[in-house]
Amino acid sequence: MHSAIIRIGSRGQIVIPAAVRRRLGIRAGDRLTLVQSGDQIVLRRVEGTLLDLRGSVPVDSAQDFSSIRQQVVAAHAREVAENGA
């Protein structure tokens, strides 16, 4: 197991040391997900996104993604208005 001490910047940013990035194959532009487990933080590389799954589920007809997105945004706005979160 490798470890490194890093500092959190004033805006909450961290720098992953170059040696760690090289070992893990992390490059500029890669996406990571932060997972909190108790008092630990785990960073994992995101191997794919939902867009990568596009076309993997068969559907009977064409999908109107603009309409679906508008519905999701409206539902989220309602939730924020109701719960303040």
PDB file with one MODEL, atoms N, CA, C and O in Angstrom:
MODEL        1
ATOM      1  N   MET A   1       0.851  -1.190   0.000  1.00  0.00           N
ATOM      2  CA  MET A   1       0.000   0.000   0.000  1.00  0.00           C
ATOM      3  C   MET A   1       0.882   1.233   0.000  1.00  0.00           C
ATOM      4  O   MET A   1       1.846   1.319   0.761  1.00  0.00           O
ATOM      5  N   HIS A   2       0.552   2.178  -0.848  1.00  0.00           N
ATOM      6  CA  HIS A   2       1.290   3.431  -0.957  1.00  0.00           C
ATOM      7  C   HIS A   2       0.488   4.519  -0.257  1.00  0.00           C
ATOM      8  O   HIS A   2      -0.738   4.448  -0.178  1.00  0.00           O
ATOM      9  N   SER A   3       1.189   5.520   0.247  1.00  0.00           N
ATOM     10  CA  SER A   3       0.494   6.657   0.847  1.00  0.00           C
ATOM     11  C   SER A   3       1.246   7.930   0.515  1.00  0.00           C
ATOM     12  O   SER A   3       2.436   7.897   0.201  1.00  0.00           O
ATOM     13  N   ALA A   4       0.554   9.042   0.586  1.00  0.00           N
ATOM     14  CA  ALA A   4       1.152  10.348   0.334  1.00  0.00           C
ATOM     15  C   ALA A   4       0.400  11.364   1.169  1.00  0.00           C
ATOM     16  O   ALA A   4      -0.814  11.258   1.346  1.00  0.00           O
ATOM     17  N   ILE A   5       1.111  12.336   1.674  1.00  0.00           N
ATOM     18  CA  ILE A   5       0.474  13.430   2.407  1.00  0.00           C
ATOM     19  C   ILE A   5       0.278  14.566   1.417  1.00  0.00           C
ATOM     20  O   ILE A   5       1.214  14.993   0.741  1.00  0.00           O
ATOM     21  N   ILE A   6      -0.961  15.048   1.345  1.00  0.00           N
ATOM     22  CA  ILE A   6      -1.280  16.141   0.435  1.00  0.00           C
ATOM     23  C   ILE A   6      -1.959  17.252   1.226  1.00  0.00           C
ATOM     24  O   ILE A   6      -2.412  17.040   2.351  1.00  0.00           O
ATOM     25  N   ARG A   7      -2.023  18.425   0.631  1.00  0.00           N
ATOM     26  CA  ARG A   7      -2.623  19.578   1.290  1.00  0.00           C
ATOM     27  C   ARG A   7      -3.887  19.980   0.539  1.00  0.00           C
ATOM     28  O   ARG A   7      -3.934  19.907  -0.689  1.00  0.00           O
ATOM     29  N   ILE A   8      -4.895  20.399   1.267  1.00  0.00           N
ATOM     30  CA  ILE A   8      -6.134  20.893   0.662  1.00  0.00           C
ATOM     31  C   ILE A   8      -5.998  22.399   0.497  1.00  0.00           C
ATOM     32  O   ILE A   8      -5.693  23.106   1.458  1.00  0.00           O
ATOM     33  N   GLY A   9      -6.223  22.891  -0.714  1.00  0.00           N
ATOM     34  CA  GLY A   9      -6.124  24.316  -0.997  1.00  0.00           C
ATOM     35  C   GLY A   9      -7.304  25.090  -0.435  1.00  0.00           C
ATOM     36  O   GLY A   9      -8.253  24.505   0.087  1.00  0.00           O
ATOM     37  N   SER A  10      -7.237  26.400  -0.546  1.00  0.00           N
ATOM     38  CA  SER A  10      -8.272  27.272   0.035  1.00  0.00           C
ATOM     39  C   SER A  10      -9.642  27.048  -0.598  1.00  0.00           C
ATOM     40  O   SER A  10     -10.663  27.334   0.028  1.00  0.00           O
ATOM     41  N   ARG A  11      -9.679  26.541  -1.824  1.00  0.00           N
ATOM     42  CA  ARG A  11     -10.958  26.266  -2.481  1.00  0.00           C
ATOM     43  C   ARG A  11     -11.325  24.791  -2.413  1.00  0.00           C
ATOM     44  O   ARG A  11     -12.195  24.339  -3.157  1.00  0.00           O
ATOM     45  N   GLY A  12     -10.676  24.033  -1.534  1.00  0.00           N
ATOM     46  CA  GLY A  12     -11.006  22.628  -1.360  1.00  0.00           C
ATOM     47  C   GLY A  12     -10.356  21.716  -2.380  1.00  0.00           C
ATOM     48  O   GLY A  12     -10.689  20.533  -2.449  1.00  0.00           O
ATOM     49  N   GLN A  13      -9.435  22.244  -3.173  1.00  0.00           N
ATOM     50  CA  GLN A  13      -8.791  21.437  -4.202  1.00  0.00           C
ATOM     51  C   GLN A  13      -7.627  20.649  -3.634  1.00  0.00           C
ATOM     52  O   GLN A  13      -6.964  21.079  -2.690  1.00  0.00           O
ATOM     53  N   ILE A  14      -7.388  19.481  -4.229  1.00  0.00           N
ATOM     54  CA  ILE A  14      -6.234  18.676  -3.866  1.00  0.00           C
ATOM     55  C   ILE A  14      -5.422  18.392  -5.120  1.00  0.00           C
ATOM     56  O   ILE A  14      -5.934  18.451  -6.238  1.00  0.00           O
ATOM     57  N   VAL A  15      -4.158  18.086  -4.915  1.00  0.00           N
ATOM     58  CA  VAL A  15      -3.291  17.695  -6.022  1.00  0.00           C
ATOM     59  C   VAL A  15      -2.866  16.260  -5.774  1.00  0.00           C
ATOM     60  O   VAL A  15      -2.328  15.938  -4.715  1.00  0.00           O
ATOM     61  N   ILE A  16      -3.105  15.405  -6.746  1.00  0.00           N
ATOM     62  CA  ILE A  16      -2.672  14.016  -6.648  1.00  0.00           C
ATOM     63  C   ILE A  16      -1.229  13.985  -7.143  1.00  0.00           C
ATOM     64  O   ILE A  16      -0.964  14.371  -8.282  1.00  0.00           O
ATOM     65  N   PRO A  17      -0.296  13.533  -6.314  1.00  0.00           N
ATOM     66  CA  PRO A  17       1.112  13.554  -6.709  1.00  0.00           C
ATOM     67  C   PRO A  17       1.354  12.815  -8.025  1.00  0.00           C
ATOM     68  O   PRO A  17       0.685  11.826  -8.326  1.00  0.00           O
ATOM     69  N   ALA A  18       2.321  13.310  -8.804  1.00  0.00           N
ATOM     70  CA  ALA A  18       2.623  12.751 -10.123  1.00  0.00           C
ATOM     71  C   ALA A  18       2.934  11.263 -10.045  1.00  0.00           C
ATOM     72  O   ALA A  18       2.503  10.502 -10.911  1.00  0.00           O
ATOM     73  N   ALA A  19       3.673  10.832  -9.026  1.00  0.00           N
ATOM     74  CA  ALA A  19       4.021   9.410  -8.921  1.00  0.00           C
ATOM     75  C   ALA A  19       2.767   8.553  -8.768  1.00  0.00           C
ATOM     76  O   ALA A  19       2.686   7.464  -9.336  1.00  0.00           O
ATOM     77  N   VAL A  20       1.794   9.038  -8.007  1.00  0.00           N
ATOM     78  CA  VAL A  20       0.539   8.301  -7.816  1.00  0.00           C
ATOM     79  C   VAL A  20      -0.241   8.279  -9.124  1.00  0.00           C
ATOM     80  O   VAL A  20      -0.777   7.242  -9.515  1.00  0.00           O
ATOM     81  N   ARG A  21      -0.306   9.430  -9.803  1.00  0.00           N
ATOM     82  CA  ARG A  21      -1.025   9.487 -11.088  1.00  0.00           C
ATOM     83  C   ARG A  21      -0.404   8.531 -12.092  1.00  0.00           C
ATOM     84  O   ARG A  21      -1.122   7.833 -12.808  1.00  0.00           O
ATOM     85  N   ARG A  22       0.920   8.493 -12.154  1.00  0.00           N
ATOM     86  CA  ARG A  22       1.590   7.573 -13.086  1.00  0.00           C
ATOM     87  C   ARG A  22       1.288   6.121 -12.740  1.00  0.00           C
ATOM     88  O   ARG A  22       0.968   5.323 -13.621  1.00  0.00           O
ATOM     89  N   ARG A  23       1.388   5.778 -11.456  1.00  0.00           N
ATOM     90  CA  ARG A  23       1.135   4.399 -11.021  1.00  0.00           C
ATOM     91  C   ARG A  23      -0.269   3.945 -11.378  1.00  0.00           C
ATOM     92  O   ARG A  23      -0.480   2.793 -11.759  1.00  0.00           O
ATOM     93  N   LEU A  24      -1.237   4.859 -11.254  1.00  0.00           N
ATOM     94  CA  LEU A  24      -2.636   4.504 -11.487  1.00  0.00           C
ATOM     95  C   LEU A  24      -3.101   4.812 -12.910  1.00  0.00           C
ATOM     96  O   LEU A  24      -4.234   4.497 -13.274  1.00  0.00           O
ATOM     97  N   GLY A  25      -2.243   5.417 -13.703  1.00  0.00           N
ATOM     98  CA  GLY A  25      -2.631   5.739 -15.080  1.00  0.00           C
ATOM     99  C   GLY A  25      -3.649   6.854 -15.166  1.00  0.00           C
ATOM    100  O   GLY A  25      -4.453   6.883 -16.098  1.00  0.00           O
ATOM    101  N   ILE A  26      -3.633   7.771 -14.216  1.00  0.00           N
ATOM    102  CA  ILE A  26      -4.574   8.903 -14.209  1.00  0.00           C
ATOM    103  C   ILE A  26      -3.948  10.046 -14.991  1.00  0.00           C
ATOM    104  O   ILE A  26      -2.799  10.422 -14.758  1.00  0.00           O
ATOM    105  N   ARG A  27      -4.730  10.598 -15.933  1.00  0.00           N
ATOM    106  CA  ARG A  27      -4.231  11.699 -16.763  1.00  0.00           C
ATOM    107  C   ARG A  27      -5.140  12.907 -16.631  1.00  0.00           C
ATOM    108  O   ARG A  27      -6.264  12.805 -16.139  1.00  0.00           O
ATOM    109  N   ALA A  28      -4.640  14.048 -17.077  1.00  0.00           N
ATOM    110  CA  ALA A  28      -5.449  15.272 -17.091  1.00  0.00           C
ATOM    111  C   ALA A  28      -6.715  15.007 -17.886  1.00  0.00           C
ATOM    112  O   ALA A  28      -6.663  14.429 -18.971  1.00  0.00           O
ATOM    113  N   GLY A  29      -7.843  15.427 -17.351  1.00  0.00           N
ATOM    114  CA  GLY A  29      -9.120  15.231 -18.026  1.00  0.00           C
ATOM    115  C   GLY A  29      -9.852  13.974 -17.591  1.00  0.00           C
ATOM    116  O   GLY A  29     -11.047  13.837 -17.854  1.00  0.00           O
ATOM    117  N   ASP A  30      -9.153  13.043 -16.925  1.00  0.00           N
ATOM    118  CA  ASP A  30      -9.837  11.849 -16.416  1.00  0.00           C
ATOM    119  C   ASP A  30     -10.847  12.267 -15.358  1.00  0.00           C
ATOM    120  O   ASP A  30     -10.674  13.284 -14.685  1.00  0.00           O
ATOM    121  N   ARG A  31     -11.886  11.485 -15.221  1.00  0.00           N
ATOM    122  CA  ARG A  31     -12.915  11.763 -14.211  1.00  0.00           C
ATOM    123  C   ARG A  31     -12.741  10.805 -13.047  1.00  0.00           C
ATOM    124  O   ARG A  31     -12.474   9.618 -13.237  1.00  0.00           O
ATOM    125  N   LEU A  32     -12.896  11.337 -11.834  1.00  0.00           N
ATOM    126  CA  LEU A  32     -12.816  10.538 -10.622  1.00  0.00           C
ATOM    127  C   LEU A  32     -14.115  10.693  -9.866  1.00  0.00           C
ATOM    128  O   LEU A  32     -14.791  11.716  -9.977  1.00  0.00           O
ATOM    129  N   THR A  33     -14.463   9.678  -9.095  1.00  0.00           N
ATOM    130  CA  THR A  33     -15.604   9.783  -8.193  1.00  0.00           C
ATOM    131  C   THR A  33     -15.067   9.720  -6.775  1.00  0.00           C
ATOM    132  O   THR A  33     -14.153   8.950  -6.483  1.00  0.00           O
ATOM    133  N   LEU A  34     -15.635  10.528  -5.899  1.00  0.00           N
ATOM    134  CA  LEU A  34     -15.239  10.566  -4.500  1.00  0.00           C
ATOM    135  C   LEU A  34     -16.289   9.802  -3.711  1.00  0.00           C
ATOM    136  O   LEU A  34     -17.479  10.112  -3.775  1.00  0.00           O
ATOM    137  N   VAL A  35     -15.835   8.795  -2.962  1.00  0.00           N
ATOM    138  CA  VAL A  35     -16.739   7.969  -2.168  1.00  0.00           C
ATOM    139  C   VAL A  35     -16.343   8.127  -0.703  1.00  0.00           C
ATOM    140  O   VAL A  35     -15.197   7.874  -0.332  1.00  0.00           O
ATOM    141  N   GLN A  36     -17.298   8.546   0.127  1.00  0.00           N
ATOM    142  CA  GLN A  36     -17.042   8.653   1.556  1.00  0.00           C
ATOM    143  C   GLN A  36     -17.471   7.366   2.223  1.00  0.00           C
ATOM    144  O   GLN A  36     -18.591   6.895   2.029  1.00  0.00           O
ATOM    145  N   SER A  37     -16.571   6.798   3.013  1.00  0.00           N
ATOM    146  CA  SER A  37     -16.857   5.580   3.758  1.00  0.00           C
ATOM    147  C   SER A  37     -16.433   5.823   5.198  1.00  0.00           C
ATOM    148  O   SER A  37     -15.257   5.710   5.544  1.00  0.00           O
ATOM    149  N   GLY A  38     -17.416   6.159   6.033  1.00  0.00           N
ATOM    150  CA  GLY A  38     -17.083   6.515   7.412  1.00  0.00           C
ATOM    151  C   GLY A  38     -16.240   7.773   7.408  1.00  0.00           C
ATOM    152  O   GLY A  38     -16.653   8.800   6.870  1.00  0.00           O
ATOM    153  N   ASP A  39     -15.054   7.699   8.010  1.00  0.00           N
ATOM    154  CA  ASP A  39     -14.173   8.863   8.037  1.00  0.00           C
ATOM    155  C   ASP A  39     -13.089   8.792   6.958  1.00  0.00           C
ATOM    156  O   ASP A  39     -12.100   9.521   7.016  1.00  0.00           O
ATOM    157  N   GLN A  40     -13.283   7.913   5.979  1.00  0.00           N
ATOM    158  CA  GLN A  40     -12.326   7.770   4.883  1.00  0.00           C
ATOM    159  C   GLN A  40     -12.908   8.296   3.578  1.00  0.00           C
ATOM    160  O   GLN A  40     -14.120   8.279   3.366  1.00  0.00           O
ATOM    161  N   ILE A  41     -12.023   8.758   2.716  1.00  0.00           N
ATOM    162  CA  ILE A  41     -12.402   9.199   1.385  1.00  0.00           C
ATOM    163  C   ILE A  41     -11.655   8.328   0.388  1.00  0.00           C
ATOM    164  O   ILE A  41     -10.440   8.154   0.488  1.00  0.00           O
ATOM    165  N   VAL A  42     -12.387   7.783  -0.573  1.00  0.00           N
ATOM    166  CA  VAL A  42     -11.786   6.954  -1.608  1.00  0.00           C
ATOM    167  C   VAL A  42     -12.052   7.620  -2.954  1.00  0.00           C
ATOM    168  O   VAL A  42     -13.192   7.966  -3.263  1.00  0.00           O
ATOM    169  N   LEU A  43     -11.010   7.799  -3.748  1.00  0.00           N
ATOM    170  CA  LEU A  43     -11.153   8.318  -5.106  1.00  0.00           C
ATOM    171  C   LEU A  43     -11.032   7.151  -6.069  1.00  0.00           C
ATOM    172  O   LEU A  43     -10.113   6.339  -5.960  1.00  0.00           O
ATOM    173  N   ARG A  44     -11.962   7.068  -7.011  1.00  0.00           N
ATOM    174  CA  ARG A  44     -11.928   6.013  -8.017  1.00  0.00           C
ATOM    175  C   ARG A  44     -12.075   6.635  -9.391  1.00  0.00           C
ATOM    176  O   ARG A  44     -12.839   7.583  -9.575  1.00  0.00           O
ATOM    177  N   ARG A  45     -11.344   6.101 -10.355  1.00  0.00           N
ATOM    178  CA  ARG A  45     -11.457   6.574 -11.724  1.00  0.00           C
ATOM    179  C   ARG A  45     -12.803   6.135 -12.275  1.00  0.00           C
ATOM    180  O   ARG A  45     -13.214   4.990 -12.086  1.00  0.00           O
ATOM    181  N   VAL A  46     -13.486   7.043 -12.954  1.00  0.00           N
ATOM    182  CA  VAL A  46     -14.750   6.717 -13.613  1.00  0.00           C
ATOM    183  C   VAL A  46     -14.391   6.128 -14.964  1.00  0.00           C
ATOM    184  O   VAL A  46     -13.837   6.814 -15.823  1.00  0.00           O
ATOM    185  N   GLU A  47     -14.705   4.865 -15.145  1.00  0.00           N
ATOM    186  CA  GLU A  47     -14.351   4.177 -16.382  1.00  0.00           C
ATOM    187  C   GLU A  47     -15.327   4.500 -17.509  1.00  0.00           C
ATOM    188  O   GLU A  47     -14.952   4.467 -18.682  1.00  0.00           O
ATOM    189  N   GLY A  48     -16.557   4.806 -17.167  1.00  0.00           N
ATOM    190  CA  GLY A  48     -17.550   5.113 -18.183  1.00  0.00           C
ATOM    191  C   GLY A  48     -18.604   6.030 -17.603  1.00  0.00           C
ATOM    192  O   GLY A  48     -18.657   6.244 -16.392  1.00  0.00           O
ATOM    193  N   THR A  49     -19.428   6.561 -18.454  1.00  0.00           N
ATOM    194  CA  THR A  49     -20.514   7.420 -18.015  1.00  0.00           C
ATOM    195  C   THR A  49     -21.825   6.844 -18.535  1.00  0.00           C
ATOM    196  O   THR A  49     -21.829   5.870 -19.288  1.00  0.00           O
ATOM    197  N   LEU A  50     -22.909   7.437 -18.141  1.00  0.00           N
ATOM    198  CA  LEU A  50     -24.210   6.990 -18.637  1.00  0.00           C
ATOM    199  C   LEU A  50     -24.298   7.098 -20.152  1.00  0.00           C
ATOM    200  O   LEU A  50     -24.968   6.297 -20.803  1.00  0.00           O
ATOM    201  N   LEU A  51     -23.613   8.100 -20.710  1.00  0.00           N
ATOM    202  CA  LEU A  51     -23.651   8.244 -22.164  1.00  0.00           C
ATOM    203  C   LEU A  51     -23.038   7.039 -22.863  1.00  0.00           C
ATOM    204  O   LEU A  51     -23.416   6.711 -23.988  1.00  0.00           O
ATOM    205  N   ASP A  52     -22.085   6.375 -22.194  1.00  0.00           N
ATOM    206  CA  ASP A  52     -21.479   5.183 -22.782  1.00  0.00           C
ATOM    207  C   ASP A  52     -22.485   4.035 -22.891  1.00  0.00           C
ATOM    208  O   ASP A  52     -22.286   3.107 -23.676  1.00  0.00           O
ATOM    209  N   LEU A  53     -23.553   4.095 -22.114  1.00  0.00           N
ATOM    210  CA  LEU A  53     -24.568   3.043 -22.134  1.00  0.00           C
ATOM    211  C   LEU A  53     -25.640   3.289 -23.192  1.00  0.00           C
ATOM    212  O   LEU A  53     -26.505   2.444 -23.425  1.00  0.00           O
ATOM    213  N   ARG A  54     -25.571   4.454 -23.824  1.00  0.00           N
ATOM    214  CA  ARG A  54     -26.574   4.812 -24.830  1.00  0.00           C
ATOM    215  C   ARG A  54     -26.683   3.704 -25.875  1.00  0.00           C
ATOM    216  O   ARG A  54     -25.682   3.261 -26.438  1.00  0.00           O
ATOM    217  N   GLY A  55     -27.907   3.268 -26.122  1.00  0.00           N
ATOM    218  CA  GLY A  55     -28.149   2.239 -27.117  1.00  0.00           C
ATOM    219  C   GLY A  55     -28.081   0.819 -26.587  1.00  0.00           C
ATOM    220  O   GLY A  55     -28.333  -0.130 -27.329  1.00  0.00           O
ATOM    221  N   SER A  56     -27.742   0.658 -25.310  1.00  0.00           N
ATOM    222  CA  SER A  56     -27.593  -0.693 -24.768  1.00  0.00           C
ATOM    223  C   SER A  56     -28.916  -1.300 -24.306  1.00  0.00           C
ATOM    224  O   SER A  56     -28.988  -2.502 -24.052  1.00  0.00           O
ATOM    225  N   VAL A  57     -29.958  -0.484 -24.197  1.00  0.00           N
ATOM    226  CA  VAL A  57     -31.275  -0.977 -23.796  1.00  0.00           C
ATOM    227  C   VAL A  57     -32.220  -0.822 -24.986  1.00  0.00           C
ATOM    228  O   VAL A  57     -32.419   0.291 -25.473  1.00  0.00           O
ATOM    229  N   PRO A  58     -32.796  -1.910 -25.453  1.00  0.00           N
ATOM    230  CA  PRO A  58     -33.693  -1.797 -26.608  1.00  0.00           C
ATOM    231  C   PRO A  58     -34.984  -1.057 -26.232  1.00  0.00           C
ATOM    232  O   PRO A  58     -35.544  -1.268 -25.156  1.00  0.00           O
ATOM    233  N   VAL A  59     -35.440  -0.192 -27.135  1.00  0.00           N
ATOM    234  CA  VAL A  59     -36.703   0.531 -26.937  1.00  0.00           C
ATOM    235  C   VAL A  59     -37.576   0.324 -28.172  1.00  0.00           C
ATOM    236  O   VAL A  59     -37.083   0.012 -29.256  1.00  0.00           O
ATOM    237  N   ASP A  60     -38.885   0.505 -27.984  1.00  0.00           N
ATOM    238  CA  ASP A  60     -39.838   0.261 -29.074  1.00  0.00           C
ATOM    239  C   ASP A  60     -39.932   1.409 -30.065  1.00  0.00           C
ATOM    240  O   ASP A  60     -40.298   1.214 -31.225  1.00  0.00           O
ATOM    241  N   SER A  61     -39.590   2.640 -29.586  1.00  0.00           N
ATOM    242  CA  SER A  61     -39.732   3.797 -30.467  1.00  0.00           C
ATOM    243  C   SER A  61     -38.632   4.801 -30.153  1.00  0.00           C
ATOM    244  O   SER A  61     -37.885   4.640 -29.188  1.00  0.00           O
ATOM    245  N   ALA A  62     -38.540   5.831 -30.976  1.00  0.00           N
ATOM    246  CA  ALA A  62     -37.543   6.881 -30.776  1.00  0.00           C
ATOM    247  C   ALA A  62     -37.811   7.600 -29.455  1.00  0.00           C
ATOM    248  O   ALA A  62     -38.959   7.746 -29.035  1.00  0.00           O
ATOM    249  N   GLN A  63     -36.742   8.043 -28.814  1.00  0.00           N
ATOM    250  CA  GLN A  63     -36.850   8.737 -27.534  1.00  0.00           C
ATOM    251  C   GLN A  63     -36.605  10.228 -27.731  1.00  0.00           C
ATOM    252  O   GLN A  63     -35.688  10.619 -28.453  1.00  0.00           O
ATOM    253  N   ASP A  64     -37.425  11.061 -27.089  1.00  0.00           N
ATOM    254  CA  ASP A  64     -37.271  12.516 -27.155  1.00  0.00           C
ATOM    255  C   ASP A  64     -36.485  12.953 -25.925  1.00  0.00           C
ATOM    256  O   ASP A  64     -37.064  13.246 -24.879  1.00  0.00           O
ATOM    257  N   PHE A  65     -35.155  12.994 -26.061  1.00  0.00           N
ATOM    258  CA  PHE A  65     -34.309  13.279 -24.911  1.00  0.00           C
ATOM    259  C   PHE A  65     -34.439  14.722 -24.426  1.00  0.00           C
ATOM    260  O   PHE A  65     -34.222  14.986 -23.243  1.00  0.00           O
ATOM    261  N   SER A  66     -34.782  15.647 -25.295  1.00  0.00           N
ATOM    262  CA  SER A  66     -35.002  17.031 -24.854  1.00  0.00           C
ATOM    263  C   SER A  66     -36.182  17.085 -23.893  1.00  0.00           C
ATOM    264  O   SER A  66     -36.120  17.749 -22.858  1.00  0.00           O
ATOM    265  N   SER A  67     -37.249  16.386 -24.237  1.00  0.00           N
ATOM    266  CA  SER A  67     -38.431  16.338 -23.381  1.00  0.00           C
ATOM    267  C   SER A  67     -38.120  15.644 -22.057  1.00  0.00           C
ATOM    268  O   SER A  67     -38.539  16.103 -20.994  1.00  0.00           O
ATOM    269  N   ILE A  68     -37.389  14.544 -22.127  1.00  0.00           N
ATOM    270  CA  ILE A  68     -37.024  13.812 -20.909  1.00  0.00           C
ATOM    271  C   ILE A  68     -36.172  14.706 -20.013  1.00  0.00           C
ATOM    272  O   ILE A  68     -36.387  14.754 -18.802  1.00  0.00           O
ATOM    273  N   ARG A  69     -35.199  15.419 -20.603  1.00  0.00           N
ATOM    274  CA  ARG A  69     -34.339  16.305 -19.818  1.00  0.00           C
ATOM    275  C   ARG A  69     -35.170  17.408 -19.164  1.00  0.00           C
ATOM    276  O   ARG A  69     -34.957  17.721 -17.993  1.00  0.00           O
ATOM    277  N   GLN A  70     -36.116  18.004 -19.900  1.00  0.00           N
ATOM    278  CA  GLN A  70     -36.962  19.044 -19.335  1.00  0.00           C
ATOM    279  C   GLN A  70     -37.770  18.511 -18.153  1.00  0.00           C
ATOM    280  O   GLN A  70     -37.930  19.205 -17.149  1.00  0.00           O
ATOM    281  N   GLN A  71     -38.278  17.284 -18.265  1.00  0.00           N
ATOM    282  CA  GLN A  71     -39.038  16.678 -17.177  1.00  0.00           C
ATOM    283  C   GLN A  71     -38.159  16.472 -15.939  1.00  0.00           C
ATOM    284  O   GLN A  71     -38.593  16.720 -14.814  1.00  0.00           O
ATOM    285  N   VAL A  72     -36.933  16.023 -16.153  1.00  0.00           N
ATOM    286  CA  VAL A  72     -36.014  15.789 -15.036  1.00  0.00           C
ATOM    287  C   VAL A  72     -35.661  17.113 -14.360  1.00  0.00           C
ATOM    288  O   VAL A  72     -35.651  17.198 -13.132  1.00  0.00           O
ATOM    289  N   VAL A  73     -35.370  18.145 -15.154  1.00  0.00           N
ATOM    290  CA  VAL A  73     -35.036  19.459 -14.594  1.00  0.00           C
ATOM    291  C   VAL A  73     -36.224  20.009 -13.806  1.00  0.00           C
ATOM    292  O   VAL A  73     -36.043  20.544 -12.712  1.00  0.00           O
ATOM    293  N   ALA A  74     -37.419  19.886 -14.342  1.00  0.00           N
ATOM    294  CA  ALA A  74     -38.621  20.381 -13.651  1.00  0.00           C
ATOM    295  C   ALA A  74     -38.847  19.617 -12.344  1.00  0.00           C
ATOM    296  O   ALA A  74     -39.180  20.218 -11.323  1.00  0.00           O
ATOM    297  N   ALA A  75     -38.668  18.308 -12.374  1.00  0.00           N
ATOM    298  CA  ALA A  75     -38.836  17.503 -11.150  1.00  0.00           C
ATOM    299  C   ALA A  75     -37.810  17.896 -10.108  1.00  0.00           C
ATOM    300  O   ALA A  75     -38.133  17.985  -8.924  1.00  0.00           O
ATOM    301  N   HIS A  76     -36.585  18.132 -10.529  1.00  0.00           N
ATOM    302  CA  HIS A  76     -35.539  18.541  -9.587  1.00  0.00           C
ATOM    303  C   HIS A  76     -35.854  19.916  -8.999  1.00  0.00           C
ATOM    304  O   HIS A  76     -35.666  20.137  -7.803  1.00  0.00           O
ATOM    305  N   ALA A  77     -36.331  20.838  -9.832  1.00  0.00           N
ATOM    306  CA  ALA A  77     -36.692  22.181  -9.360  1.00  0.00           C
ATOM    307  C   ALA A  77     -37.806  22.090  -8.317  1.00  0.00           C
ATOM    308  O   ALA A  77     -37.775  22.796  -7.309  1.00  0.00           O
ATOM    309  N   ARG A  78     -38.798  21.211  -8.562  1.00  0.00           N
ATOM    310  CA  ARG A  78     -39.880  21.037  -7.583  1.00  0.00           C
ATOM    311  C   ARG A  78     -39.321  20.500  -6.266  1.00  0.00           C
ATOM    312  O   ARG A  78     -39.691  20.969  -5.189  1.00  0.00           O
ATOM    313  N   GLU A  79     -38.440  19.529  -6.359  1.00  0.00           N
ATOM    314  CA  GLU A  79     -37.849  18.936  -5.149  1.00  0.00           C
ATOM    315  C   GLU A  79     -37.061  19.971  -4.352  1.00  0.00           C
ATOM    316  O   GLU A  79     -37.150  20.017  -3.125  1.00  0.00           O
ATOM    317  N   VAL A  80     -36.294  20.798  -5.052  1.00  0.00           N
ATOM    318  CA  VAL A  80     -35.521  21.834  -4.375  1.00  0.00           C
ATOM    319  C   VAL A  80     -36.467  22.845  -3.719  1.00  0.00           C
ATOM    320  O   VAL A  80     -36.229  23.273  -2.590  1.00  0.00           O
ATOM    321  N   ALA A  81     -37.529  23.221  -4.416  1.00  0.00           N
ATOM    322  CA  ALA A  81     -38.485  24.183  -3.871  1.00  0.00           C
ATOM    323  C   ALA A  81     -39.183  23.641  -2.630  1.00  0.00           C
ATOM    324  O   ALA A  81     -39.430  24.376  -1.674  1.00  0.00           O
ATOM    325  N   GLU A  82     -39.501  22.336  -2.655  1.00  0.00           N
ATOM    326  CA  GLU A  82     -40.195  21.728  -1.527  1.00  0.00           C
ATOM    327  C   GLU A  82     -39.282  21.445  -0.333  1.00  0.00           C
ATOM    328  O   GLU A  82     -39.675  21.632   0.818  1.00  0.00           O
ATOM    329  N   ASN A  83     -38.076  20.999  -0.619  1.00  0.00           N
ATOM    330  CA  ASN A  83     -37.175  20.566   0.466  1.00  0.00           C
ATOM    331  C   ASN A  83     -36.062  21.566   0.759  1.00  0.00           C
ATOM    332  O   ASN A  83     -35.369  21.454   1.771  1.00  0.00           O
ATOM    333  N   GLY A  84     -35.895  22.528  -0.115  1.00  0.00           N
ATOM    334  CA  GLY A  84     -34.837  23.515   0.097  1.00  0.00           C
ATOM    335  C   GLY A  84     -33.443  22.915  -0.029  1.00  0.00           C
ATOM    336  O   GLY A  84     -32.483  23.481   0.495  1.00  0.00           O
ATOM    337  N   ALA A  85     -33.311  21.778  -0.712  1.00  0.00           N
ATOM    338  CA  ALA A  85     -31.985  21.167  -0.843  1.00  0.00           C
ATOM    339  C   ALA A  85     -31.569  21.082  -2.271  1.00  0.00           C
ATOM    340  O   ALA A  85     -30.479  20.594  -2.569  1.00  0.00           O
TER     341      ALA A  85
ENDMDL
END
